[in-house]
Amino acid sequence: MNTLQPESIFSFFHEICQIPRESGNERGMTEYLRAFADRRGLECRTDGAGNVVIRKPASSGKENAPVIVLQSHTDMVCEKNEDVFFDFSKDAINYYVEDGWMKARGTTLGADDGIGVAAQLAVLDDLTLVHGPIECLFTVSEETGLDGARALAPGFITGEILLNLDSEDEGEVFIGCAGGIDTTARFQYTQVPLPSGTKTVKVTVSGGTGGHSGDEIHKDLCNAVQVLARFLWNVRKKIGFDIASINGGNKRNAIAREAFALCVIPNRDMELFRSLFVQYSDEVTGEYRITDPFLRTEITSVGSPSGMIDRHIADRIIAALYSCPHGVLAMSKEIPGLVETSTNLASVKMDVDGEIRVGTSQRSAIDSARRNAAMRIESLFALAGALVTHESEYPGWAPNSHSPILRVCKEAYENLFNTEVKVRAIHAGLECGLFLNAFPHLDMISFGPTLKGVHSPGERLEISTVQKFWLLLLEILKTV
C-alpha cells in the first residue's frame, strides 16, 4: 500500500479492509475507532446506536475558526458473486490494483464509504495539517436505512459546517440528494407434492453488471429478477410447468445481478422448455450486450425437491415480478439530467416457513412523488394478493446554491486544479437529509473520489482521484 498516494489514506484503508463491517455488524469498527482515538489522546464519544465522534483541536492560530464536522459511514454493502467463497462476518477484503483502479476479488470493495473513513483518520492522525477545530463523525448502518444518522441526538456534534465524504465522482460537489423508502411484499404459499412424470431444472440468470440503485438506476442495467420472471411468464403461456423455488437479488440499494428458479417440467415438455430457453437466452443477452456484457443464462438438471409452490400462488408471484416497475419513473424538471423519482425491484427471497418476500425501494427528491411511487408498488402487489408494508423512509436533502461552504469549496477547487468543480444534486440517498432533522443549522456539502460499480462485486476505486480528493479536503480545512 505504501506505493499508493496519499500513503496515509491507503494505509488506513488497508486496516479498515481487515475489519468485518457489514451493516449491523460494525462493532469491530467502533472498537477500532475508540482504540485509534485513545492512542492519540483524542476525545472520543459513542452513542447507543454505535455512532462515534472523535474531536481534534485546532492547529496553532486557527483556534477561533468554526468547528467543521467530517462525516462518513463505517458500514459497507456486502455483495459477492455466487461462485466466490467468502464470509463477510470474518474475512478480510481481498483487494488488488489493476490499470489504475483498486478492486476486490469477487466481492464488493467497501470503498463506499471506507475511503471516506480512511480520509478522516488521516486528518486526525496528521499533526502537521492546518485546520480549525474538527469533529469526525462516523455513522453506522447507512446502507440499510441510514439508521445511525436517524439515531443522532442533538448535542452529539457541535459544528455548523459538515463535509460528507460519501460521494463518488471526483470533480463534482453535491448539495442535494433524494430521499427513499423501502416497500416489501409478502406472499404466503403452500408447498404441494410434485406430480409424477416430471423432471426439475434450475434456471439461472447471473453475471449482471449490478450496481447502485440510485447512482446507476438510469443506465438500464439488467435486473436479473425481472429477466427471470420474464422468461417464466412467457414460457408458462406455452407449457404448464410448476415452480419449486425462486430466489434472486439481495440488498435494497443494489440492482439485482443474479436470480434462480427451480422449475418442475412434465417429461413430455422438457425438450420444448429447453428450446424456448435457448431462444430466450439469445434474446436477452443480445438486448443487454452493451450494459451487461457478462450476463449469463443457464439451465441445469437437478434432483427433485421435496415439494413445489401451489400453482395459483406461483402464477401471482411471477406475474407481479414481471409487471413490477423498475427504473426511472421521472426526471427532474429543475436540474437537467437528474433522476427525480425511481424504483428498484431489489430481491425475491423464499423461506421454508411458507413466505416469499419481494423487496423493493423507491427514491425521489420530492416527498409526495416518493410516496406515490411506493403506493403504486403497493397497489400492484396487493392486486396479486400480497401483504405490503413500507419501512425505513428517510428525507431528501434540498439543495442550497447559496451555501457558504459551497463557495469555499468552489474557490478551493479552482485554485488547486485551475478548473471549475461541477455542482450537482444526486439521486442516491445521503445521510445529510437526516442530519438536518437533528441539526437544522448545518451548512453541508458532499464530495469524494471516483467510485464505479458500488454495491456490486464490480465496485472499483480510481486511485488517481484519491489524491485530488485529499488535496481538496485539506484546502477546505485550511481555508475555513
C-alpha positions as CSV (number, residue, x, y, z in Angstrom):
1,M,0.0,0.0,0.0
2,N,3.0,2.4,0.5
3,T,3.2,2.8,-3.3
4,L,-0.2,4.4,-3.4
5,Q,-0.8,8.1,-2.8
6,P,-1.8,9.6,-0.5
7,E,0.0,6.9,1.6
8,S,-1.8,7.8,4.8
9,I,-5.3,7.3,3.3
10,F,-4.4,4.0,1.7
11,S,-2.7,2.7,4.8
12,F,-5.8,3.4,6.9
13,F,-8.0,1.9,4.2
14,H,-5.9,-1.3,4.3
15,E,-6.5,-1.5,8.1
16,I,-10.3,-1.0,7.5
17,C,-10.3,-3.8,4.9
18,Q,-9.3,-6.2,7.7
19,I,-12.4,-5.5,9.8
20,P,-15.8,-7.1,9.1
21,R,-18.3,-4.2,8.8
22,E,-21.5,-5.3,7.1
23,S,-24.4,-3.1,8.1
24,G,-25.5,-4.1,11.6
25,N,-22.1,-5.6,12.4
26,E,-20.0,-2.5,12.9
27,R,-18.8,-3.4,16.4
28,G,-15.3,-4.1,15.2
29,M,-15.1,-0.7,13.5
30,T,-16.4,1.0,16.6
31,E,-13.7,-0.6,18.8
32,Y,-11.1,0.2,16.2
33,L,-12.1,3.9,16.2
34,R,-12.0,4.0,20.0
35,A,-8.6,2.5,20.2
36,F,-7.4,4.9,17.4
37,A,-8.5,7.9,19.4
38,D,-7.2,6.5,22.7
39,R,-3.7,6.0,21.3
40,R,-3.6,9.6,20.1
41,G,-5.1,11.2,23.2
42,L,-8.2,12.4,21.3
43,E,-11.6,12.9,22.8
44,C,-14.0,10.2,21.6
45,R,-17.7,9.6,22.2
46,T,-20.0,6.8,21.2
47,D,-23.8,6.8,21.3
48,G,-26.3,4.0,21.8
49,A,-26.5,3.3,18.1
50,G,-22.8,2.8,17.7
51,N,-22.0,6.2,16.1
52,V,-18.6,7.6,17.0
53,V,-17.4,11.2,17.1
54,I,-13.7,12.0,17.6
55,R,-12.6,15.5,18.2
56,K,-9.2,17.1,17.3
57,P,-8.2,20.6,18.5
58,A,-7.4,23.3,16.1
59,S,-3.9,23.8,14.8
60,S,-2.0,26.8,16.2
61,G,-3.6,30.1,15.1
62,K,-6.9,28.5,14.0
63,E,-8.5,28.2,17.4
64,N,-11.2,30.7,16.6
65,A,-12.2,29.1,13.3
66,P,-15.6,27.4,13.1
67,V,-15.9,23.8,14.0
68,I,-16.0,21.5,10.9
69,V,-17.6,18.1,11.0
70,L,-16.1,15.5,8.7
71,Q,-18.5,12.6,8.2
72,S,-18.5,9.1,6.7
73,H,-20.3,5.8,7.4
74,T,-18.5,2.8,8.7
75,D,-20.6,0.0,7.2
76,M,-20.4,-1.4,3.7
77,V,-22.7,-3.3,1.3
78,C,-21.6,-7.0,1.3
79,E,-22.2,-8.5,-2.1
80,K,-20.3,-11.3,-3.8
81,N,-20.5,-13.5,-6.8
82,E,-22.2,-16.8,-6.3
83,D,-19.1,-18.8,-7.1
84,V,-16.9,-16.9,-4.6
85,F,-16.4,-18.4,-1.2
86,F,-16.2,-15.5,1.2
87,D,-17.5,-14.9,4.7
88,F,-18.2,-11.2,5.3
89,S,-18.5,-11.8,9.1
90,K,-14.8,-12.7,9.4
91,D,-12.8,-12.5,6.2
92,A,-10.7,-9.5,5.2
93,I,-11.4,-7.8,1.8
94,N,-9.1,-9.3,-0.8
95,Y,-8.3,-6.2,-2.9
96,Y,-5.8,-5.6,-5.7
97,V,-4.7,-2.9,-8.1
98,E,-5.2,-3.1,-11.9
99,D,-4.9,-0.4,-14.5
100,G,-5.2,2.5,-12.1
101,W,-8.1,1.1,-10.2
102,M,-8.4,-0.7,-6.8
103,K,-10.8,-3.7,-6.9
104,A,-11.8,-6.7,-4.8
105,R,-11.7,-10.3,-5.9
106,G,-15.4,-11.3,-6.4
107,T,-16.8,-9.1,-3.7
108,T,-17.6,-5.5,-3.0
109,L,-14.5,-3.4,-2.2
110,G,-16.1,-1.4,0.6
111,A,-14.5,1.9,-0.6
112,D,-18.1,3.1,-0.2
113,D,-17.5,4.5,2.4
114,G,-14.3,3.1,3.7
115,I,-12.2,5.6,1.7
116,G,-14.1,8.4,3.4
117,V,-13.4,6.9,6.8
118,A,-9.7,6.5,5.9
119,A,-9.5,10.2,4.9
120,Q,-11.0,11.2,8.3
121,L,-8.4,9.0,10.1
122,A,-5.6,10.6,8.0
123,V,-6.7,14.1,9.1
124,L,-6.9,13.1,12.7
125,D,-3.5,11.4,12.6
126,D,-1.5,14.2,10.9
127,L,-0.2,16.8,13.3
128,T,1.2,19.0,10.5
129,L,-2.1,20.0,8.9
130,V,-3.6,23.4,9.2
131,H,-7.2,23.5,10.3
132,G,-9.7,24.8,12.9
133,P,-11.4,22.5,15.4
134,I,-12.5,19.2,13.8
135,E,-15.2,16.7,14.7
136,C,-15.0,13.4,12.8
137,L,-18.4,11.7,12.8
138,F,-18.6,8.0,11.9
139,T,-22.1,6.7,11.5
140,V,-23.4,3.1,11.4
141,S,-25.8,1.2,9.2
142,E,-26.1,3.8,6.5
143,E,-26.6,1.2,3.8
144,T,-29.6,-0.5,5.3
145,G,-31.7,2.5,6.3
146,L,-29.4,5.3,7.5
147,D,-30.0,4.0,11.0
148,G,-27.0,5.7,12.6
149,A,-27.9,9.2,11.2
150,R,-31.5,8.6,12.2
151,A,-30.4,8.0,15.8
152,L,-28.2,11.0,16.2
153,A,-29.2,13.1,19.2
154,P,-28.8,16.9,19.4
155,G,-25.5,17.8,21.0
156,F,-23.6,14.8,19.7
157,I,-21.8,17.1,17.3
158,T,-21.4,20.8,17.7
159,G,-20.1,22.0,14.4
160,E,-22.1,24.2,12.0
161,I,-20.3,23.0,8.8
162,L,-20.4,19.4,7.7
163,L,-18.4,17.8,4.9
164,N,-19.9,14.5,3.9
165,L,-17.2,12.3,2.3
166,D,-19.6,9.8,0.7
167,S,-19.8,10.9,-2.9
168,E,-18.4,9.0,-5.8
169,D,-17.4,11.4,-8.6
170,E,-14.2,13.4,-8.3
171,G,-14.6,16.9,-9.8
172,E,-18.2,17.2,-8.5
173,V,-19.6,18.5,-5.3
174,F,-23.1,17.6,-4.2
175,I,-25.6,19.9,-2.5
176,G,-28.7,17.8,-2.5
177,C,-29.9,14.2,-2.6
178,A,-33.0,12.0,-2.9
179,G,-35.0,10.6,-0.1
180,G,-36.1,7.0,0.0
181,I,-38.5,4.3,1.3
182,D,-38.5,0.5,1.2
183,T,-41.6,-1.4,0.2
184,T,-41.9,-5.1,0.9
185,A,-44.5,-7.5,-0.5
186,R,-45.1,-10.8,1.3
187,F,-46.8,-13.8,-0.3
188,Q,-47.9,-16.8,1.8
189,Y,-47.6,-20.1,-0.1
190,T,-48.4,-23.7,0.4
191,Q,-46.0,-26.4,-0.6
192,V,-47.6,-29.2,-2.5
193,P,-46.2,-32.6,-3.8
194,L,-44.6,-32.8,-7.2
195,P,-46.6,-34.5,-9.8
196,S,-45.4,-37.8,-11.3
197,G,-43.7,-37.8,-14.7
198,T,-41.7,-34.6,-14.2
199,K,-38.1,-33.5,-14.0
200,T,-36.6,-30.5,-12.2
201,V,-34.2,-28.0,-13.7
202,K,-32.6,-24.9,-12.3
203,V,-32.9,-21.8,-14.4
204,T,-30.2,-19.2,-13.7
205,V,-29.7,-15.6,-14.7
206,S,-26.3,-14.4,-13.5
207,G,-23.3,-12.2,-14.4
208,G,-25.3,-8.9,-14.5
209,T,-23.4,-5.8,-14.0
210,G,-25.4,-4.7,-11.0
211,G,-24.7,-1.5,-9.2
212,H,-26.1,1.2,-7.0
213,S,-29.9,1.5,-7.3
214,G,-29.7,5.3,-7.0
215,D,-26.5,6.3,-8.9
216,E,-27.0,3.8,-11.7
217,I,-30.7,3.3,-12.0
218,H,-30.8,5.4,-15.2
219,K,-28.3,3.1,-17.0
220,D,-31.0,0.5,-17.9
221,L,-28.8,-2.3,-16.5
222,C,-30.2,-5.8,-16.4
223,N,-32.3,-6.6,-13.4
224,A,-31.9,-10.4,-13.0
225,V,-35.1,-10.9,-11.0
226,Q,-37.2,-9.3,-13.7
227,V,-35.4,-11.0,-16.5
228,L,-36.0,-14.4,-14.8
229,A,-39.7,-13.5,-14.3
230,R,-40.0,-12.5,-17.9
231,F,-38.8,-16.0,-19.0
232,L,-41.1,-17.8,-16.5
233,W,-44.1,-15.7,-17.5
234,N,-43.7,-16.3,-21.3
235,V,-42.9,-20.0,-21.1
236,R,-45.8,-20.7,-18.8
237,K,-48.1,-19.4,-21.5
238,K,-46.8,-22.3,-23.7
239,I,-46.0,-25.0,-21.2
240,G,-47.8,-26.0,-17.9
241,F,-44.8,-26.3,-15.6
242,D,-44.5,-25.5,-11.9
243,I,-42.1,-23.6,-9.6
244,A,-40.4,-25.3,-6.7
245,S,-38.5,-22.2,-5.6
246,I,-37.5,-18.8,-6.7
247,N,-34.7,-16.5,-5.3
248,G,-32.8,-13.6,-6.6
249,G,-31.2,-10.2,-5.8
250,N,-30.0,-9.2,-2.3
251,K,-29.7,-5.6,-0.9
252,R,-32.4,-3.0,-1.3
253,N,-29.9,-0.5,-2.6
254,A,-28.4,-2.8,-5.3
255,I,-29.6,-3.7,-8.7
256,A,-30.2,-7.5,-8.8
257,R,-27.4,-9.3,-10.6
258,E,-28.4,-12.9,-10.1
259,A,-31.7,-14.8,-9.9
260,F,-32.6,-18.5,-9.8
261,A,-35.7,-20.7,-10.1
262,L,-36.3,-24.5,-9.7
263,C,-38.8,-25.4,-12.4
264,V,-40.7,-28.7,-12.4
265,I,-41.3,-29.7,-16.0
266,P,-43.5,-32.5,-17.4
267,N,-41.2,-35.1,-19.2
268,R,-43.1,-34.6,-22.4
269,D,-42.4,-30.8,-22.5
270,M,-38.7,-30.9,-21.5
271,E,-37.3,-30.6,-25.0
272,L,-39.6,-27.7,-25.8
273,F,-38.7,-26.0,-22.5
274,R,-35.0,-26.2,-23.3
275,S,-35.6,-24.9,-26.8
276,L,-37.6,-21.9,-25.6
277,F,-34.9,-21.2,-23.0
278,V,-32.2,-21.1,-25.7
279,Q,-34.3,-18.7,-27.8
280,Y,-34.9,-16.6,-24.7
281,S,-31.2,-16.6,-23.8
282,D,-30.2,-15.3,-27.2
283,E,-32.8,-12.5,-27.0
284,V,-31.8,-11.3,-23.5
285,T,-28.0,-11.4,-23.9
286,G,-28.4,-9.6,-27.2
287,E,-30.5,-6.9,-25.6
288,Y,-28.0,-6.3,-22.7
289,R,-24.8,-6.9,-24.7
290,I,-23.7,-3.3,-24.1
291,T,-24.7,-2.7,-20.5
292,D,-24.2,-6.3,-19.2
293,P,-21.6,-8.0,-21.4
294,F,-21.0,-10.8,-18.9
295,L,-24.7,-11.7,-18.5
296,R,-25.2,-15.5,-18.5
297,T,-28.3,-17.6,-18.6
298,E,-28.1,-21.3,-17.8
299,I,-30.4,-24.3,-17.4
300,T,-29.1,-27.4,-15.4
301,S,-30.8,-30.6,-14.3
302,V,-31.1,-31.0,-10.5
303,G,-32.6,-33.6,-8.1
304,S,-36.2,-33.5,-7.3
305,P,-37.1,-31.1,-4.4
306,S,-39.4,-32.1,-1.6
307,G,-42.3,-30.1,-2.9
308,M,-43.3,-27.1,-5.0
309,I,-45.3,-23.8,-4.7
310,D,-49.0,-24.0,-5.1
311,R,-49.6,-23.1,-8.8
312,H,-52.2,-20.4,-8.0
313,I,-49.7,-18.6,-5.8
314,A,-46.8,-19.1,-8.3
315,D,-48.9,-17.6,-11.1
316,R,-49.5,-14.5,-9.0
317,I,-45.8,-14.1,-7.9
318,I,-44.5,-14.5,-11.5
319,A,-47.0,-12.0,-12.9
320,A,-46.2,-9.5,-10.2
321,L,-42.5,-9.7,-10.6
322,Y,-42.8,-9.4,-14.4
323,S,-45.0,-6.4,-14.3
324,C,-43.4,-4.6,-11.3
325,P,-41.9,-1.3,-12.4
326,H,-38.1,-1.0,-12.2
327,G,-36.0,2.0,-13.2
328,V,-36.6,5.7,-13.7
329,L,-40.1,7.0,-13.2
330,A,-39.5,10.7,-13.7
331,M,-36.6,13.1,-14.5
332,S,-36.1,16.4,-12.7
333,K,-37.8,19.4,-14.1
334,E,-35.3,21.7,-12.4
335,I,-31.9,20.0,-12.9
336,P,-31.2,18.7,-16.4
337,G,-30.1,15.0,-16.4
338,L,-31.0,14.4,-12.8
339,V,-33.3,11.4,-12.0
340,E,-36.1,12.7,-9.8
341,T,-38.0,9.5,-9.0
342,S,-37.2,5.8,-9.4
343,T,-38.0,2.4,-8.1
344,N,-35.8,-0.7,-7.7
345,L,-37.0,-4.3,-7.8
346,A,-34.3,-5.5,-5.5
347,S,-34.9,-9.1,-4.5
348,V,-37.2,-12.1,-4.1
349,K,-36.5,-14.4,-1.2
350,M,-38.3,-17.7,-0.4
351,D,-38.4,-19.0,3.1
352,V,-39.0,-22.6,4.1
353,D,-41.7,-21.4,6.5
354,G,-44.1,-20.6,3.7
355,E,-43.3,-17.0,2.9
356,I,-41.9,-15.3,-0.2
357,R,-40.7,-11.8,0.2
358,V,-40.2,-9.3,-2.6
359,G,-38.0,-6.3,-1.7
360,T,-38.2,-3.0,-3.5
361,S,-37.1,0.6,-2.8
362,Q,-38.3,3.9,-4.1
363,R,-36.3,7.2,-4.3
364,S,-37.3,10.8,-5.0
365,A,-36.1,14.3,-4.1
366,I,-39.9,15.1,-3.8
367,D,-41.6,13.6,-0.8
368,S,-45.0,13.3,-2.4
369,A,-43.5,11.7,-5.6
370,R,-41.6,9.2,-3.5
371,R,-44.7,8.1,-1.5
372,N,-46.7,8.0,-4.7
373,A,-44.2,5.6,-6.2
374,A,-44.3,3.4,-3.1
375,M,-48.1,3.4,-3.3
376,R,-48.0,2.3,-6.9
377,I,-45.8,-0.7,-6.0
378,E,-48.1,-1.5,-3.1
379,S,-51.2,-1.4,-5.3
380,L,-49.6,-3.8,-7.8
381,F,-48.6,-6.4,-5.2
382,A,-51.9,-6.0,-3.4
383,L,-53.7,-7.0,-6.6
384,A,-51.5,-10.1,-6.7
385,G,-52.6,-11.0,-3.1
386,A,-49.6,-9.9,-1.2
387,L,-49.4,-8.2,2.2
388,V,-47.4,-5.0,1.6
389,T,-45.5,-2.9,4.1
390,H,-43.3,0.3,4.0
391,E,-40.2,0.8,6.1
392,S,-37.2,3.0,6.6
393,E,-38.4,6.2,5.0
394,Y,-35.8,9.0,5.0
395,P,-36.0,12.6,3.8
396,G,-34.2,14.1,0.9
397,W,-31.7,17.0,1.1
398,A,-32.9,20.2,-0.5
399,P,-30.1,22.0,-2.5
400,N,-28.8,25.3,-1.2
401,S,-26.9,27.0,-4.0
402,H,-26.0,29.9,-1.7
403,S,-24.2,27.8,0.8
404,P,-21.1,29.5,2.3
405,I,-19.2,26.2,2.4
406,L,-20.1,25.5,-1.2
407,R,-18.5,28.8,-2.1
408,V,-15.3,27.9,-0.2
409,C,-15.2,24.5,-2.0
410,K,-15.6,26.0,-5.4
411,E,-12.8,28.5,-4.8
412,A,-10.5,25.9,-3.4
413,Y,-11.1,23.5,-6.3
414,E,-10.4,26.2,-8.9
415,N,-7.2,27.4,-7.1
416,L,-5.9,23.8,-6.8
417,F,-6.8,22.5,-10.3
418,N,-7.4,25.5,-12.4
419,T,-10.9,24.4,-13.4
420,E,-14.4,24.7,-12.0
421,V,-15.9,22.0,-9.9
422,K,-19.3,20.8,-11.0
423,V,-22.2,21.4,-8.6
424,R,-24.8,18.7,-8.6
425,A,-27.6,17.0,-6.7
426,I,-27.5,13.2,-6.6
427,H,-30.3,10.6,-6.9
428,A,-28.7,8.4,-4.3
429,G,-29.5,8.8,-0.7
430,L,-27.1,10.6,1.6
431,E,-27.4,11.0,5.4
432,C,-27.4,14.8,5.0
433,G,-31.2,15.0,4.9
434,L,-31.5,13.3,8.3
435,F,-28.7,15.4,9.8
436,L,-30.8,18.4,9.2
437,N,-33.6,17.0,11.4
438,A,-31.3,17.0,14.4
439,F,-29.0,19.8,13.4
440,P,-31.1,22.3,11.3
441,H,-28.3,24.9,11.3
442,L,-25.8,22.7,9.4
443,D,-24.2,24.1,6.2
444,M,-23.3,20.9,4.2
445,I,-21.6,19.7,1.0
446,S,-20.6,16.2,-0.1
447,F,-17.7,15.1,-2.2
448,G,-15.3,12.2,-2.7
449,P,-13.0,10.3,-5.1
450,T,-14.3,8.4,-8.1
451,L,-16.0,5.1,-7.4
452,K,-17.7,2.9,-10.0
453,G,-20.0,-0.2,-9.6
454,V,-20.7,0.4,-5.9
455,H,-23.0,-2.1,-4.2
456,S,-21.8,-4.9,-6.6
457,P,-18.6,-7.1,-6.9
458,G,-17.7,-4.7,-9.7
459,E,-17.0,-1.9,-7.2
460,R,-13.7,-0.1,-8.0
461,L,-11.9,3.0,-6.8
462,E,-10.0,5.2,-9.2
463,I,-6.7,5.6,-7.4
464,S,-5.6,8.9,-9.0
465,T,-8.7,10.7,-7.8
466,V,-8.0,10.0,-4.2
467,Q,-5.0,12.4,-4.3
468,K,-7.3,15.2,-5.7
469,F,-10.0,14.4,-3.1
470,W,-7.4,14.6,-0.4
471,L,-5.9,17.9,-1.6
472,L,-9.4,19.5,-1.8
473,L,-10.3,18.3,1.7
474,L,-7.1,19.8,3.1
475,E,-7.5,23.1,1.2
476,I,-11.1,23.5,2.6
477,L,-9.9,22.8,6.1
478,K,-7.1,25.3,5.8
479,T,-9.3,28.0,4.3
480,V,-12.4,28.0,6.6
